Amino acid sequence: MLKTLAATVGAFSFASVAAAADLGAVDKPIKLAVNEWTGQHITTHIAANMLKEAGYQVEFVAAGMMNQFQPLADGDIHATLEIWSSNVSDEYAKKVSEGTVVELGGLELDAKEGIAYPAHVAELCPGLPAWEALKACAPLFATAETLPAGRLVDYPADWGTPGADRMTGLELPFKAVPAGSEAALIVELKAASERKTPLLVTFWQPHWAMSAYDVQFVDLPAGEDACFSDASWGPNPNAVNDCDFSPSRIFKAGWSGLAETWPAAAEILTNYTLAVEDQQPMMGAVDVDGGKVEEVVAAWMAENEAKWRPVVDAATK
């Protein structure tokens, strides 16, 4: 994908402090990592604007998600704001162990992967979101290539087979058909939503399509570690993967010298959180509507000052 900070204001939370922290080296720019996906760009630009409001200079550094931790440890990058536990390299844990990288707390985005459907499908398959409802409803989802089984549109083949694994584990009468790409998944969601036709798909949040097409997740048994290694665990005593995806944790990290060099900035970045309900529409404004990240973020911040201003004020006033 942590909730030890005190008060919550809107989508953001901040710890109570007795006194404001020093700003530190305001003459030196704070360098923030920019990774490969739109959501991370939004997360990072919000953080950058908060730092600027506090009086700091900010620079963006293009950095791959998997290879950003060495420059972070070296102080060539000072913070990275959206690390997914489901897709983080072993290098991160190594640098934390060495003390050259420090965790800055959870971003608190409600990250989730799962088996999903557009909201209208619940009317076609009574009993949803309970996973057991899919047993009786499977024929509704069937296509010529899957008959008599229902069709599950799975992740693209090179992303693995998580949807297929769950159909097998839970003994659901569905055939998983890999999507050709992320774009193909979106085409399926758009078509089903417009035509009000049945669709079952492997999907994730944060993603702009979750909001655009009112996508809901099927309630599956909790994705505990034992589910993936012990067949006796879960509703199917003869198979593993009879459960939901493992929970994802999304968190932030910084250079070990961050707090010493920019005390208030470290406090701001540590206490900064972002709600998925805020991030997803901004992703859509960029990826679907063609907006610029800077402009979309600026508009959101102007309309939602109560959600981020207290974090800045707590660190600086």
Solvent accessible surface area in square Angstrom, and as a share of the most:
residue,aa,sasa,rsa
1,M,0,0.00
2,L,94,0.47
3,K,164,0.70
4,T,124,0.72
5,L,45,0.22
6,A,64,0.49
7,A,50,0.39
8,T,96,0.56
9,V,43,0.25
10,G,56,0.54
11,A,20,0.15
12,F,1,0.00
13,S,7,0.04
14,F,38,0.16
15,A,26,0.20
16,S,96,0.62
17,V,61,0.35
18,A,115,0.89
19,A,77,0.59
20,A,37,0.29
21,A,28,0.21
22,D,108,0.56
23,L,64,0.32
24,G,40,0.39
25,A,25,0.19
26,V,61,0.35
27,D,102,0.53
28,K,111,0.47
29,P,34,0.22
30,I,0,0.00
31,K,62,0.26
32,L,0,0.00
33,A,0,0.00
34,V,27,0.16
35,N,7,0.04
36,E,117,0.52
37,W,71,0.25
38,T,26,0.15
39,G,1,0.01
40,Q,0,0.00
41,H,48,0.22
42,I,0,0.00
43,T,0,0.00
44,T,0,0.00
45,H,22,0.10
46,I,0,0.00
47,A,0,0.00
48,A,0,0.00
49,N,39,0.20
50,M,0,0.00
51,L,0,0.00
52,K,102,0.43
53,E,90,0.40
54,A,12,0.09
55,G,43,0.42
56,Y,10,0.04
57,Q,89,0.40
58,V,23,0.13
59,E,77,0.35
60,F,82,0.34
61,V,45,0.26
62,A,95,0.74
63,A,16,0.13
64,G,20,0.19
65,M,6,0.03
66,M,99,0.44
67,N,107,0.55
68,Q,1,0.00
69,F,1,0.00
70,Q,80,0.36
71,P,36,0.23
72,L,1,0.00
73,A,12,0.09
74,D,86,0.45
75,G,15,0.14
76,D,83,0.43
77,I,3,0.01
78,H,15,0.07
79,A,0,0.00
80,T,1,0.00
81,L,0,0.00
82,E,1,0.01
83,I,0,0.00
84,W,36,0.13
85,S,47,0.30
86,S,71,0.46
87,N,82,0.42
88,V,41,0.24
89,S,22,0.14
90,D,131,0.68
91,E,58,0.26
92,Y,21,0.08
93,A,65,0.51
94,K,110,0.47
95,K,14,0.06
96,V,59,0.34
97,S,98,0.63
98,E,93,0.42
99,G,41,0.40
100,T,43,0.25
101,V,1,0.01
102,V,59,0.34
103,E,69,0.31
104,L,12,0.06
105,G,25,0.24
106,G,3,0.03
107,L,0,0.00
108,E,55,0.25
109,L,9,0.05
110,D,85,0.44
111,A,11,0.09
112,K,60,0.25
113,E,43,0.20
114,G,1,0.01
115,I,1,0.00
116,A,0,0.00
117,Y,5,0.02
118,P,1,0.01
119,A,33,0.25
120,H,24,0.11
121,V,0,0.00
122,A,36,0.28
123,E,144,0.65
124,L,69,0.34
125,C,0,0.00
126,P,102,0.64
127,G,49,0.47
128,L,17,0.09
129,P,59,0.37
130,A,42,0.32
131,W,25,0.09
132,E,87,0.39
133,A,16,0.12
134,L,1,0.00
135,K,100,0.43
136,A,89,0.69
137,C,13,0.08
138,A,2,0.02
139,P,91,0.57
140,L,89,0.44
141,F,9,0.04
142,A,27,0.21
143,T,47,0.27
144,A,102,0.79
145,E,103,0.46
146,T,5,0.03
147,L,122,0.61
148,P,123,0.77
149,A,22,0.17
150,G,0,0.00
151,R,47,0.17
152,L,0,0.00
153,V,4,0.03
154,D,3,0.02
155,Y,11,0.04
156,P,6,0.04
157,A,74,0.57
158,D,127,0.66
159,W,110,0.39
160,G,34,0.33
161,T,74,0.43
162,P,20,0.12
163,G,0,0.00
164,A,30,0.23
165,D,51,0.27
166,R,14,0.05
167,M,7,0.03
168,T,100,0.58
169,G,1,0.01
170,L,5,0.02
171,E,122,0.55
172,L,9,0.05
173,P,58,0.37
174,F,16,0.07
175,K,100,0.42
176,A,22,0.17
177,V,29,0.17
178,P,73,0.46
179,A,9,0.07
180,G,73,0.70
181,S,47,0.30
182,E,71,0.32
183,A,65,0.50
184,A,32,0.25
185,L,0,0.00
186,I,23,0.12
187,V,97,0.56
188,E,45,0.20
189,L,0,0.00
190,K,93,0.39
191,A,26,0.20
192,A,4,0.03
193,S,20,0.13
194,E,116,0.52
195,R,177,0.65
196,K,126,0.53
197,T,57,0.33
198,P,42,0.27
199,L,5,0.02
200,L,0,0.00
201,V,0,0.00
202,T,0,0.00
203,F,0,0.00
204,W,38,0.13
205,Q,20,0.09
206,P,6,0.04
207,H,5,0.02
208,W,32,0.11
209,A,0,0.00
210,M,15,0.07
211,S,58,0.38
212,A,62,0.48
213,Y,40,0.15
214,D,76,0.39
215,V,7,0.04
216,Q,74,0.33
217,F,27,0.11
218,V,2,0.01
219,D,84,0.43
220,L,20,0.10
221,P,29,0.18
222,A,63,0.49
223,G,9,0.09
224,E,90,0.40
225,D,120,0.62
226,A,38,0.29
227,C,0,0.00
228,F,68,0.28
229,S,94,0.60
230,D,64,0.33
231,A,37,0.29
232,S,82,0.53
233,W,61,0.21
234,G,34,0.33
235,P,67,0.42
236,N,11,0.05
237,P,87,0.55
238,N,127,0.65
239,A,21,0.16
240,V,52,0.30
241,N,36,0.18
242,D,0,0.00
243,C,0,0.00
244,D,16,0.08
245,F,22,0.09
246,S,54,0.35
247,P,115,0.73
248,S,18,0.12
249,R,82,0.30
250,I,4,0.02
251,F,5,0.02
252,K,0,0.00
253,A,0,0.00
254,G,0,0.00
255,W,62,0.22
256,S,52,0.33
257,G,13,0.13
258,L,1,0.01
259,A,61,0.47
260,E,156,0.70
261,T,31,0.18
262,W,4,0.01
263,P,37,0.24
264,A,0,0.00
265,A,0,0.00
266,A,9,0.07
267,E,35,0.16
268,I,0,0.00
269,L,0,0.00
270,T,43,0.25
271,N,7,0.04
272,Y,0,0.00
273,T,2,0.01
274,L,1,0.00
275,A,21,0.16
276,V,9,0.05
277,E,123,0.55
278,D,16,0.08
279,Q,1,0.00
280,Q,11,0.05
281,P,69,0.43
282,M,9,0.04
283,M,15,0.07
284,G,11,0.10
285,A,27,0.21
286,V,24,0.14
287,D,75,0.39
288,V,82,0.47
289,D,114,0.59
290,G,62,0.59
291,G,27,0.25
292,K,132,0.56
293,V,20,0.12
294,E,102,0.46
295,E,108,0.48
296,V,22,0.13
297,V,0,0.00
298,A,53,0.41
299,A,52,0.41
300,W,21,0.07
301,M,11,0.05
302,A,82,0.64
303,E,139,0.62
304,N,29,0.15
305,E,77,0.34
306,A,72,0.56
307,K,51,0.21
308,W,10,0.03
309,R,65,0.24
310,P,32,0.20
311,V,2,0.01
312,V,3,0.02
313,D,39,0.20
314,A,17,0.13
315,A,0,0.00
316,T,38,0.22
317,K,173,0.73
